[in-house]
Amino acid sequence: MKNIVHTIYLLFLFLLGFITVAAIGIRNFDYYTLSIEERPYHERYEQLKPSGIESHGYGIVGSAMVIIGVVMYSTRKRIRAMSYIGKIKYFLEFHIFLCLLGPMLILYHTTFKFGGLVAVSFWSMTAVVLSGVVGRYLYVQIPKGIHGNELTIEDMEADTVHLYHQLIADYGLDVIDLQKIDALAKPKNERESSVLALLTFFIFSDITRRQQLRKIVFHLHGKSVKHETIKKITHIANERIKLLRRIHFLEQLKNLFHYWHVVHLPFTIIMFIILFVHIGVAVVFGYTWIF
């Protein structure tokens, strides 16, 4: 996929998800804000109650999206024969889309009122979604090549050397400037190495890096460096910081990703077990939607 096509594809998925969630929420807002006692008097109660044709449909479509998203990505990831069908990156992105929009539709199916076994399934689903967001963030932090394979430290070090010479030879930065840039790749207190501390450093670094780079850029303005040149330097410096950070914490990142799997998988299993029990009970009692 070309970069522009890939960007349009991601934008389309985002807009589709956002518009779907917003449209349903706005359409049924007056019903969702009513108390349980008041809902039976709403003019669209028969359609919007969890067993109603509209809300039941949200539950079926949402559940199907979650199941398809998990099965599709897991199959592509684990079956060697499918390793040549597209990049794993694109499967992951579609998996994330389905497994974010699906739970939102399931939430609309519950009409924001749930309890008992369904509540356990819902909170398991919520834990899966939240841990999935964290997992996606960690996945991005582990450097990969153009084909999705993990880069070695040697590969990354070669790239950092290339960026180092580019900043010196092409843009005339001095050693002090480079030291300021490289300092942003490591925490001030490197002795703090807990899982929470590492994750906090990465997130805080991503949030504040641009602001910190602006200080270096301001320094370059004092040297009368052109604006377009400063933009290029900032981009290269940003790439070098990310590479240095990943080299320094590569093993910790892999361990953190392993721990994430330990948390993510059990919640996923619990969610699916209760989901299938819920579907089975609904079918037994005759709630088969339009079928």
CYANA upper distance limits for C-alpha pairs under 8 A (distance plus 0.5 A):
  1 MET  CA      5 VAL  CA      6.76
  1 MET  CA      6 HIS  CA      6.35
  2 LYS  CA      6 HIS  CA      6.52
  3 ASN  CA      7 THR  CA      6.59
  4 ILE  CA      8 ILE  CA      6.74
  5 VAL  CA      9 TYR  CA      6.58
  6 HIS  CA     10 LEU  CA      6.74
  7 THR  CA     11 LEU  CA      6.58
  8 ILE  CA     12 PHE  CA      6.49
  9 TYR  CA     13 LEU  CA      6.86
 10 LEU  CA     14 PHE  CA      6.68
 11 LEU  CA     15 LEU  CA      6.57
 12 PHE  CA     16 LEU  CA      6.44
 13 LEU  CA     17 GLY  CA      6.62
 13 LEU  CA     97 PHE  CA      7.28
 14 PHE  CA     18 PHE  CA      6.52
 14 PHE  CA     97 PHE  CA      8.25
 15 LEU  CA     19 ILE  CA      6.29
 16 LEU  CA     20 THR  CA      6.52
 17 GLY  CA     21 VAL  CA      6.70
 17 GLY  CA     97 PHE  CA      8.05
 17 GLY  CA    101 LEU  CA      6.44
 18 PHE  CA     22 ALA  CA      6.47
 19 ILE  CA     23 ALA  CA      6.24
 20 THR  CA     24 ILE  CA      6.80
 21 VAL  CA     25 GLY  CA      6.61
 21 VAL  CA    101 LEU  CA      8.17
 21 VAL  CA    104 MET  CA      7.57
 21 VAL  CA    105 LEU  CA      8.07
 22 ALA  CA     26 ILE  CA      6.50
 23 ALA  CA     27 ARG  CA      6.44
 24 ILE  CA     28 ASN  CA      6.62
 25 GLY  CA     29 PHE  CA      5.92
 28 ASN  CA     32 TYR  CA      6.87
 29 PHE  CA     33 THR  CA      6.78
 30 ASP  CA     34 LEU  CA      7.26
 31 TYR  CA     39 ARG  CA      7.27
 31 TYR  CA     42 HIS  CA      7.49
 31 TYR  CA     45 TYR  CA      8.46
 31 TYR  CA     48 LEU  CA      8.41
 32 TYR  CA    111 THR  CA      6.63
 32 TYR  CA    112 PHE  CA      7.51
 34 LEU  CA     38 GLU  CA      6.45
 34 LEU  CA     39 ARG  CA      6.45
 35 SER  CA     39 ARG  CA      6.80
 36 ILE  CA     40 PRO  CA      8.26
 38 GLU  CA     42 HIS  CA      7.65
 39 ARG  CA     45 TYR  CA      6.85
 40 PRO  CA     45 TYR  CA      6.13
 41 TYR  CA     45 TYR  CA      7.46
 44 ARG  CA     48 LEU  CA      6.61
 45 TYR  CA     49 LYS  CA      6.17
 45 TYR  CA     52 GLY  CA      8.28
 46 GLU  CA     52 GLY  CA      5.88
 46 GLU  CA     53 ILE  CA      8.21
 47 GLN  CA     51 SER  CA      8.45
 47 GLN  CA     52 GLY  CA      4.80
 47 GLN  CA     53 ILE  CA      5.66
 47 GLN  CA     54 GLU  CA      5.75
 47 GLN  CA     55 SER  CA      7.27
 48 LEU  CA     52 GLY  CA      5.82
 48 LEU  CA     53 ILE  CA      7.68
 48 LEU  CA     54 GLU  CA      6.23
 48 LEU  CA     55 SER  CA      5.63
 48 LEU  CA    111 THR  CA      8.11
 49 LYS  CA     55 SER  CA      6.75
 49 LYS  CA     56 HIS  CA      8.43
 49 LYS  CA    109 HIS  CA      8.46
 49 LYS  CA    110 THR  CA      8.50
 49 LYS  CA    111 THR  CA      7.55
 50 PRO  CA     55 SER  CA      5.70
 50 PRO  CA     56 HIS  CA      6.09
 50 PRO  CA    109 HIS  CA      5.91
 50 PRO  CA    110 THR  CA      6.02
 50 PRO  CA    111 THR  CA      7.03
 51 SER  CA     55 SER  CA      7.13
 51 SER  CA     56 HIS  CA      5.67
 51 SER  CA    287 TYR  CA      7.33
 51 SER  CA    289 TRP  CA      8.21
 52 GLY  CA     56 HIS  CA      6.02
 52 GLY  CA    289 TRP  CA      8.40
 53 ILE  CA     57 GLY  CA      6.51
 53 ILE  CA    289 TRP  CA      6.73
 53 ILE  CA    290 ILE  CA      7.93
 54 GLU  CA     58 TYR  CA      7.00
 55 SER  CA     59 GLY  CA      6.95
 55 SER  CA    108 TYR  CA      7.04
 55 SER  CA    109 HIS  CA      4.97
 55 SER  CA    110 THR  CA      7.97
 55 SER  CA    111 THR  CA      7.98
 56 HIS  CA     60 ILE  CA      6.85
 56 HIS  CA    109 HIS  CA      6.33
 56 HIS  CA    289 TRP  CA      6.96
 57 GLY  CA     61 VAL  CA      6.56
 57 GLY  CA    109 HIS  CA      8.01
 57 GLY  CA    289 TRP  CA      7.59
 58 TYR  CA     62 GLY  CA      6.30
 58 TYR  CA    105 LEU  CA      5.61
 58 TYR  CA    106 ILE  CA      6.58
 58 TYR  CA    108 TYR  CA      7.05
 58 TYR  CA    109 HIS  CA      5.80
 59 GLY  CA     63 SER  CA      6.43
 59 GLY  CA    105 LEU  CA      6.64
 59 GLY  CA    106 ILE  CA      5.11
 59 GLY  CA    107 LEU  CA      8.31
 59 GLY  CA    108 TYR  CA      7.96
 59 GLY  CA    109 HIS  CA      5.32
 59 GLY  CA    110 THR  CA      8.29
 60 ILE  CA     64 ALA  CA      6.58
 60 ILE  CA    106 ILE  CA      8.34
 61 VAL  CA     65 MET  CA      6.67
 61 VAL  CA    102 GLY  CA      7.70
 61 VAL  CA    105 LEU  CA      7.84
 62 GLY  CA     66 VAL  CA      6.87
 62 GLY  CA    101 LEU  CA      7.67
 62 GLY  CA    102 GLY  CA      4.34
 62 GLY  CA    103 PRO  CA      6.53
 62 GLY  CA    104 MET  CA      7.82
 62 GLY  CA    105 LEU  CA      5.44
 62 GLY  CA    106 ILE  CA      5.75
 63 SER  CA     67 ILE  CA      6.70
 63 SER  CA    102 GLY  CA      6.70
 63 SER  CA    103 PRO  CA      7.96
 63 SER  CA    106 ILE  CA      7.27
 64 ALA  CA     68 ILE  CA      6.45
 64 ALA  CA    102 GLY  CA      8.08
 65 MET  CA     69 GLY  CA      6.37
 65 MET  CA     98 LEU  CA      5.77
 65 MET  CA     99 CYS  CA      7.20
 65 MET  CA    101 LEU  CA      8.28
 65 MET  CA    102 GLY  CA      5.69
 66 VAL  CA     70 VAL  CA      6.67
 66 VAL  CA     98 LEU  CA      6.44
 66 VAL  CA     99 CYS  CA      5.49
 66 VAL  CA    102 GLY  CA      5.95
 66 VAL  CA    103 PRO  CA      7.74
 67 ILE  CA     71 VAL  CA      6.53
 68 ILE  CA     72 MET  CA      6.21
 68 ILE  CA     98 LEU  CA      8.28
 69 GLY  CA     73 TYR  CA      6.68
 69 GLY  CA     94 PHE  CA      7.72
 69 GLY  CA     95 HIS  CA      5.04
 69 GLY  CA     96 ILE  CA      7.98
 69 GLY  CA     98 LEU  CA      5.96
 69 GLY  CA     99 CYS  CA      6.63
 70 VAL  CA     74 SER  CA      6.42
 70 VAL  CA     95 HIS  CA      7.06
 70 VAL  CA     99 CYS  CA      8.15
 71 VAL  CA     75 THR  CA      6.34
 72 MET  CA     76 ARG  CA      6.73
 72 MET  CA     91 PHE  CA      8.11
 72 MET  CA     95 HIS  CA      7.93
 73 TYR  CA     77 LYS  CA      6.50
 73 TYR  CA     88 ILE  CA      8.50
 73 TYR  CA     91 PHE  CA      6.30
 73 TYR  CA     92 LEU  CA      6.77
 73 TYR  CA     95 HIS  CA      6.59
 74 SER  CA     78 ARG  CA      6.47
 75 THR  CA     79 ILE  CA      6.14
 75 THR  CA     82 MET  CA      8.20
 76 ARG  CA     80 ARG  CA      8.37
 76 ARG  CA     82 MET  CA      6.08
 76 ARG  CA     83 SER  CA      6.89
 76 ARG  CA     85 ILE  CA      8.29
 76 ARG  CA     88 ILE  CA      7.63
 76 ARG  CA     91 PHE  CA      8.05
 77 LYS  CA     82 MET  CA      8.45
 77 LYS  CA     83 SER  CA      7.73
 77 LYS  CA     88 ILE  CA      7.40
 79 ILE  CA     83 SER  CA      7.46
 83 SER  CA     87 LYS  CA      8.46
 83 SER  CA     88 ILE  CA      8.39
 86 GLY  CA     90 TYR  CA      7.73
 86 GLY  CA     91 PHE  CA      8.20
 87 LYS  CA     91 PHE  CA      7.34
 87 LYS  CA    147 HIS  CA      7.35
 87 LYS  CA    148 GLY  CA      7.35
 88 ILE  CA     92 LEU  CA      6.62
 88 ILE  CA    148 GLY  CA      7.27
 89 LYS  CA     93 GLU  CA      6.81
 89 LYS  CA    148 GLY  CA      7.44
 90 TYR  CA     94 PHE  CA      6.79
 91 PHE  CA     95 HIS  CA      6.49
 92 LEU  CA     96 ILE  CA      6.62
 93 GLU  CA     97 PHE  CA      6.79
 94 PHE  CA     98 LEU  CA      6.71
 95 HIS  CA     99 CYS  CA      6.49
 96 ILE  CA    100 LEU  CA      6.47
 96 ILE  CA    132 GLY  CA      8.46
 97 PHE  CA    101 LEU  CA      6.62
 98 LEU  CA    102 GLY  CA      6.08
 99 CYS  CA    103 PRO  CA      6.95
 99 CYS  CA    129 VAL  CA      7.71
100 LEU  CA    104 MET  CA      7.15
100 LEU  CA    129 VAL  CA      7.30
101 LEU  CA    105 LEU  CA      6.89
102 GLY  CA    106 ILE  CA      6.80
103 PRO  CA    107 LEU  CA      6.57
103 PRO  CA    125 MET  CA      7.71
103 PRO  CA    126 THR  CA      8.46
104 MET  CA    108 TYR  CA      6.90
105 LEU  CA    109 HIS  CA      6.74
106 ILE  CA    110 THR  CA      6.97
107 LEU  CA    111 THR  CA      6.92
107 LEU  CA    112 PHE  CA      6.67
108 TYR  CA    112 PHE  CA      7.10
110 THR  CA    114 PHE  CA      6.69
114 PHE  CA    118 VAL  CA      6.81
114 PHE  CA    119 ALA  CA      6.04
115 GLY  CA    119 ALA  CA      5.08
115 GLY  CA    120 VAL  CA      8.33
116 GLY  CA    120 VAL  CA      7.33
117 LEU  CA    121 SER  CA      6.96
117 LEU  CA    274 ILE  CA      7.78
118 VAL  CA    122 PHE  CA      6.57
118 VAL  CA    274 ILE  CA      7.90
118 VAL  CA    278 HIS  CA      7.84
119 ALA  CA    123 TRP  CA      6.64
120 VAL  CA    124 SER  CA      6.56
120 VAL  CA    274 ILE  CA      8.39
121 SER  CA    125 MET  CA      6.55
121 SER  CA    270 ILE  CA      7.64
121 SER  CA    271 MET  CA      5.57
121 SER  CA    272 PHE  CA      8.45
121 SER  CA    274 ILE  CA      6.14
121 SER  CA    275 LEU  CA      7.08
122 PHE  CA    126 THR  CA      6.65
122 PHE  CA    271 MET  CA      8.02
123 TRP  CA    127 ALA  CA      6.61
124 SER  CA    128 VAL  CA      6.67
124 SER  CA    267 PHE  CA      5.92
124 SER  CA    268 THR  CA      7.65
124 SER  CA    270 ILE  CA      7.20
124 SER  CA    271 MET  CA      5.85
125 MET  CA    129 VAL  CA      6.67
125 MET  CA    267 PHE  CA      7.75
125 MET  CA    268 THR  CA      7.66
125 MET  CA    271 MET  CA      6.20
126 THR  CA    130 LEU  CA      6.66
127 ALA  CA    131 SER  CA      6.40
127 ALA  CA    264 HIS  CA      8.34
127 ALA  CA    267 PHE  CA      7.20
128 VAL  CA    132 GLY  CA      6.30
128 VAL  CA    264 HIS  CA      6.48
128 VAL  CA    267 PHE  CA      6.39
128 VAL  CA    268 THR  CA      6.46
129 VAL  CA    133 VAL  CA      6.87
130 LEU  CA    134 VAL  CA      7.07
131 SER  CA    135 GLY  CA      6.49
131 SER  CA    260 TRP  CA      7.98
131 SER  CA    263 VAL  CA      8.26
131 SER  CA    264 HIS  CA      6.55
132 GLY  CA    136 ARG  CA      6.58
132 GLY  CA    264 HIS  CA      7.67
133 VAL  CA    137 TYR  CA      6.90
134 VAL  CA    138 LEU  CA      6.82
135 GLY  CA    139 TYR  CA      6.50
135 GLY  CA    257 PHE  CA      7.51
135 GLY  CA    260 TRP  CA      7.04
136 ARG  CA    140 VAL  CA      6.80
137 TYR  CA    141 GLN  CA      7.05
138 LEU  CA    142 ILE  CA      7.24
138 LEU  CA    253 LEU  CA      7.68
138 LEU  CA    256 LEU  CA      8.37
138 LEU  CA    257 PHE  CA      6.85
139 TYR  CA    257 PHE  CA      7.86
141 GLN  CA    246 ARG  CA      7.48
141 GLN  CA    253 LEU  CA      8.04
142 ILE  CA    150 GLU  CA      7.70
142 ILE  CA    246 ARG  CA      7.52
142 ILE  CA    250 LEU  CA      7.60
142 ILE  CA    253 LEU  CA      7.37
142 ILE  CA    254 LYS  CA      7.89
143 PRO  CA    150 GLU  CA      6.42
143 PRO  CA    151 LEU  CA      6.26
143 PRO  CA    246 ARG  CA      7.77
144 LYS  CA    148 GLY  CA      5.77
144 LYS  CA    149 ASN  CA      5.70
144 LYS  CA    150 GLU  CA      4.76
144 LYS  CA    151 LEU  CA      5.58
145 GLY  CA    149 ASN  CA      5.88
145 GLY  CA    150 GLU  CA      6.73
145 GLY  CA    151 LEU  CA      6.41
151 LEU  CA    155 ASP  CA      6.52
151 LEU  CA    156 MET  CA      7.31
152 THR  CA    156 MET  CA      6.99
153 ILE  CA    157 GLU  CA      6.50
153 ILE  CA    247 ILE  CA      6.59
154 GLU  CA    158 ALA  CA      6.67
155 ASP  CA    159 ASP  CA      6.95
156 MET  CA    160 THR  CA      6.75
156 MET  CA    243 LEU  CA      6.95
156 MET  CA    247 ILE  CA      7.44
157 GLU  CA    161 VAL  CA      6.70
157 GLU  CA    243 LEU  CA      8.46
157 GLU  CA    244 LEU  CA      8.48
157 GLU  CA    247 ILE  CA      8.05
158 ALA  CA    162 HIS  CA      6.79
159 ASP  CA    163 LEU  CA      6.77
159 ASP  CA    243 LEU  CA      8.45
160 THR  CA    164 TYR  CA      6.50
160 THR  CA    240 ARG  CA      6.32
160 THR  CA    243 LEU  CA      7.15
160 THR  CA    244 LEU  CA      7.64
161 VAL  CA    165 HIS  CA      6.78
162 HIS  CA    166 GLN  CA      6.63
163 LEU  CA    167 LEU  CA      6.65
163 LEU  CA    236 ILE  CA      7.23
163 LEU  CA    237 ALA  CA      8.39
163 LEU  CA    240 ARG  CA      6.94
164 TYR  CA    168 ILE  CA      6.92
164 TYR  CA    178 LEU  CA      8.49
164 TYR  CA    240 ARG  CA      8.27
165 HIS  CA    169 ALA  CA      6.12
165 HIS  CA    170 ASP  CA      8.21
166 GLN  CA    170 ASP  CA      5.74
166 GLN  CA    171 TYR  CA      7.48
167 LEU  CA    171 TYR  CA      5.63
167 LEU  CA    172 GLY  CA      6.93
167 LEU  CA    173 LEU  CA      6.38
167 LEU  CA    233 ILE  CA      7.42
167 LEU  CA    236 ILE  CA      8.04
167 LEU  CA    237 ALA  CA      8.41
168 ILE  CA    172 GLY  CA      5.20
168 ILE  CA    173 LEU  CA      5.43
168 ILE  CA    174 ASP  CA      7.11
169 ALA  CA    173 LEU  CA      8.43
171 TYR  CA    229 THR  CA      8.07
171 TYR  CA    233 ILE  CA      7.68
173 LEU  CA    177 ASP  CA      6.56
173 LEU  CA    178 LEU  CA      7.40
174 ASP  CA    178 LEU  CA      6.97
175 VAL  CA    179 GLN  CA      6.61
176 ILE  CA    180 LYS  CA      6.83
177 ASP  CA    181 ILE  CA      6.89
177 ASP  CA    216 ILE  CA      7.83
178 LEU  CA    182 ASP  CA      6.54
179 GLN  CA    183 ALA  CA      6.49
180 LYS  CA    184 LEU  CA      7.52
180 LYS  CA    216 ILE  CA      8.06
181 ILE  CA    185 ALA  CA      8.15
181 ILE  CA    213 LEU  CA      7.92
181 ILE  CA    216 ILE  CA      8.24
181 ILE  CA    237 ALA  CA      7.11
181 ILE  CA    241 ILE  CA      7.46
182 ASP  CA    186 LYS  CA      8.28
182 ASP  CA    240 ARG  CA      8.20
182 ASP  CA    241 ILE  CA      6.58
182 ASP  CA    244 LEU  CA      7.99
184 LEU  CA    205 SER  CA      8.26
184 LEU  CA    209 ARG  CA      7.87
184 LEU  CA    212 GLN  CA      8.42
184 LEU  CA    241 ILE  CA      7.09
185 ALA  CA    241 ILE  CA      5.51
185 ALA  CA    242 LYS  CA      7.28
185 ALA  CA    244 LEU  CA      6.42
185 ALA  CA    245 ARG  CA      5.28
186 LYS  CA    190 GLU  CA      7.70
186 LYS  CA    245 ARG  CA      6.82
186 LYS  CA    248 HIS  CA      8.37
187 PRO  CA    201 PHE  CA      7.25
192 GLU  CA    197 ALA  CA      7.09
192 GLU  CA    198 LEU  CA      8.46
193 SER  CA    197 ALA  CA      6.66
193 SER  CA    198 LEU  CA      6.62
194 SER  CA    198 LEU  CA      6.64
195 VAL  CA    199 LEU  CA      6.73
195 VAL  CA    256 LEU  CA      7.30
196 LEU  CA    200 THR  CA      6.46
197 ALA  CA    201 PHE  CA      6.55
198 LEU  CA    202 PHE  CA      6.81
199 LEU  CA    203 ILE  CA      6.75
200 THR  CA    204 PHE  CA      6.42
201 PHE  CA    205 SER  CA      6.25
202 PHE  CA    206 ASP  CA      6.68
203 ILE  CA    207 ILE  CA      6.81
204 PHE  CA    208 THR  CA      6.58
205 SER  CA    209 ARG  CA      5.94
206 ASP  CA    210 ARG  CA      8.39
208 THR  CA    212 GLN  CA      6.80
209 ARG  CA    213 LEU  CA      6.58
209 ARG  CA    238 ASN  CA      8.47
210 ARG  CA    214 ARG  CA      6.70
211 GLN  CA    215 LYS  CA      7.46
212 GLN  CA    216 ILE  CA      7.62
213 LEU  CA    217 VAL  CA      6.70
213 LEU  CA    234 THR  CA      7.42
214 ARG  CA    218 PHE  CA      6.49
215 LYS  CA    219 HIS  CA      6.90
216 ILE  CA    220 LEU  CA      6.90
217 VAL  CA    221 HIS  CA      6.78
217 VAL  CA    230 ILE  CA      7.05
217 VAL  CA    234 THR  CA      7.88
218 PHE  CA    222 GLY  CA      7.16
219 HIS  CA    223 LYS  CA      7.51
220 LEU  CA    224 SER  CA      7.23
220 LEU  CA    225 VAL  CA      6.41
220 LEU  CA    230 ILE  CA      7.89
221 HIS  CA    225 VAL  CA      6.04
221 HIS  CA    226 LYS  CA      8.15
225 VAL  CA    229 THR  CA      7.21
225 VAL  CA    230 ILE  CA      7.15
226 LYS  CA    230 ILE  CA      6.76
227 HIS  CA    231 LYS  CA      6.87
228 GLU  CA    232 LYS  CA      6.99
229 THR  CA    233 ILE  CA      6.68
230 ILE  CA    234 THR  CA      6.52
231 LYS  CA    235 HIS  CA      6.77
232 LYS  CA    236 ILE  CA      6.77
233 ILE  CA    237 ALA  CA      6.41
234 THR  CA    238 ASN  CA      6.50
235 HIS  CA    239 GLU  CA      6.90
236 ILE  CA    240 ARG  CA      6.72
237 ALA  CA    241 ILE  CA      6.66
238 ASN  CA    242 LYS  CA      6.86
239 GLU  CA    243 LEU  CA      6.73
240 ARG  CA    244 LEU  CA      6.58
241 ILE  CA    245 ARG  CA      6.53
242 LYS  CA    246 ARG  CA      6.66
243 LEU  CA    247 ILE  CA      6.65
244 LEU  CA    248 HIS  CA      6.65
245 ARG  CA    249 PHE  CA      6.71
246 ARG  CA    250 LEU  CA      5.72
246 ARG  CA    253 LEU  CA      8.50
249 PHE  CA    253 LEU  CA      6.49
250 LEU  CA    254 LYS  CA      6.84
251 GLU  CA    255 ASN  CA      6.73
252 GLN  CA    256 LEU  CA      6.50
253 LEU  CA    257 PHE  CA      6.59
254 LYS  CA    258 HIS  CA      6.75
255 ASN  CA    259 TYR  CA      6.81
256 LEU  CA    260 TRP  CA      6.69
257 PHE  CA    261 HIS  CA      6.99
258 HIS  CA    262 VAL  CA      7.12
259 TYR  CA    263 VAL  CA      7.10
260 TRP  CA    264 HIS  CA      6.45
261 HIS  CA    265 LEU  CA      6.26
262 VAL  CA    266 PRO  CA      7.61
263 VAL  CA    267 PHE  CA      7.46
264 HIS  CA    268 THR  CA      6.80
265 LEU  CA    269 ILE  CA      6.75
266 PRO  CA    270 ILE  CA      6.68
267 PHE  CA    271 MET  CA      6.50
268 THR  CA    272 PHE  CA      6.76
269 ILE  CA    273 ILE  CA      6.65
270 ILE  CA    274 ILE  CA      6.76
271 MET  CA    275 LEU  CA      6.45
272 PHE  CA    276 PHE  CA      6.57
273 ILE  CA    277 VAL  CA      6.75
274 ILE  CA    278 HIS  CA      6.47
275 LEU  CA    279 ILE  CA      6.71
276 PHE  CA    280 GLY  CA      6.47
277 VAL  CA    281 VAL  CA      6.65
278 HIS  CA    282 ALA  CA      6.64
279 ILE  CA    283 VAL  CA      6.71
280 GLY  CA    284 VAL  CA      6.70
281 VAL  CA    285 PHE  CA      6.75
282 ALA  CA    286 GLY  CA      6.84
282 ALA  CA    287 TYR  CA      5.60
282 ALA  CA    288 THR  CA      7.64
283 VAL  CA    287 TYR  CA      5.79
283 VAL  CA    288 THR  CA      6.06
